[in-house]
Amino acid sequence: MVNVPETQAIEEYERRRLMTLRQLNLLDTPPSESFDRITRIASELFDLPIAAVSLTDEDRQWFKSRVGIDHCEIPRFKACCGEVADTSQVLVLPDLLESPHYRNSPLAQSGIRFYAGAPLQTYDGYTLGAMCVLGREPRSVTEHEIRVLQDLAAMVMGQIELQHAFGRVDPLTGLSNGSKFIEDLEDRSRDNAGRSCFALYIELIDIAEMHSLQRVLGLACLDEAAREAAIRLQLRLGTGKVLYQVGLGQYVHILESAERCPDESEALDMALDLRQVLLSMPLGDAAPFMLHPVVGVTPFRLGEIAPTDVLRTAQSACQSARDSETGVSLFSSALDEQDMRRFALISGFRHALEDAGQLQLLYQPRVSLVSDECVGAEALIRWQHPTLGPVAPDEFIPLIEHTPMARLLTDWVLRHAVDQATVWHRRGLGLRMSINISAANLLESDFITRLKSYLTEQALPVTALELELTERALIGNTRASTEALDALVEAGIRIAIDDFGTGYSSLAYLQEVPADVVKIDRSFVAQIDHEARSQTLVKAMISMAHDLGYHVVAEGVETEKSYRLLQALGCDEAQGYWLARPLTVEAFDDWLTSHRGF
């Protein structure tokens, strides 16, 4: 505990006390229900009209919470709470007019006769002010009431320290953080519901670049940049304007005015100005090209949107700003709807895996261009979302592939496709089932083991299965994925390169990838029936693939003319809408029964 000396050390104590008070970021902050609740209890317990949480500033008493008074501060001169702060003792004045010191004080002149205050003391002994109760008539207090007042003061300090210690102040910058932002916005909404505001979300550096900077220069460099940015932004905003730190290098400011509603152009101008502050910031060890500040702006009305949604929409605008030439962007509801849909799909997919009615496999026939007979089928997943309706694979699969559910997705497809391939095998149809997998699946340590176990369970030969990987997945393969591919080939499982021709290193990687099949992408095949250049290109692709020992499948065959041209060019198989669309099991069986060649 810090002793309050009666010597020259009083000045040093006061300096440290004021520094402690200001570091808590309590002065001149909006009213808070957590403190108002305590002052209401104090007023009721003591049956007095006035109660306050009074903080002793350098030359004033400022009320964080008050009951029974309209003004939010009084001069510190001859203020009873100031004596509590100076002595760190409970002060009881049964009648101010009987006190030689306070009979001429502003409080006594305003009609206050009774005062009792207990010190608001930090754990290390600095007294911030007082929990006080006041009355307009003289009054005495009992020892029990003094203990109650001290308990109330302890409750106030508990709330102060709780806010400071548990997520109200960022320790790096001293700024109020995201939790305090939410609390403050809730408090403002109670007092100023309906007022138009703008939230400015300022991001010093992109998350991906943040990781690069941390790897190269260390966390201390990033901390210093974030601290310097906070100082410069706060200086530009000015005294009394609150800046919140909601993440490392991420800040939020609320633009509002009691006199008039700020407009969109004003908000965007401020955003541009704050961004320029960061652009002109000295970077120290941070490389200039690694700091790309952006600002997102979102309009809202107090009380009409949750504080968490204000943060979310402002951050969404901030991400859009990264694609803007100015580095500033206004919130777009259309983009927000896309983000919300993506989130709904990702969060809903796990339920889809467990719900028998949402996911389904369809099967698209693959036909030999030599015999015109069906030789296999590609398993294609479809999703019927309970509220969003049909969701295209091109929309949800890329989302799921970047989550831990990629394994569950492939596992679901493998199990169902192997089951159906087994049915066809036992009927003696001789069809090969083609299944799409992702590059992430190859990195699963037990992927091959699981696949083999599914085949063993059904006594299905490996020749009845083919795995498809996109060209991009194969180009970006790692040592682990290459070893997995080699192991699959060694196990006798056929590998197909899907979407061939859409990558960037086709000729180079064809020499090394252990695949058996090349599937020419539909974007090339779609033009061959009326574009001579497309015919020449597809002919060259087929010839090259054959020379390298690949079996060639053409995707996207939509006309008979394309089919015949592919036959003439020596392509091995075809797949596309002219042959058949993706079919349910029952429809596939009907198609297979009626198919007699072309």
PyMOL commands that set and color helices and strands:
alter all, ss='L'
color gray80, all
select helices_A, chain A and resi 9-23+33-46+80-87+96-98+106-109+143-168+178-191+207-217+219-237+264-279+288-290+307-321+333-354+393-400+405-426+439-442+447-458+462-464+471-475+479-490+506-509+522-525+532-547+560-568+585-594
alter helices_A, ss='H'
color red, helices_A
select strands_A, chain A and resi 50-56+60-67+73-75+91-93+114-121+127-135+176-177+196-203+243-247+250-255+294-301+328-330+359-368+374-385+389-391+432-436+465-470+494-500+517-520+551-555+573-575
alter strands_A, ss='S'
color yellow, strands_A
deselect
rebuild
show_as cartoon
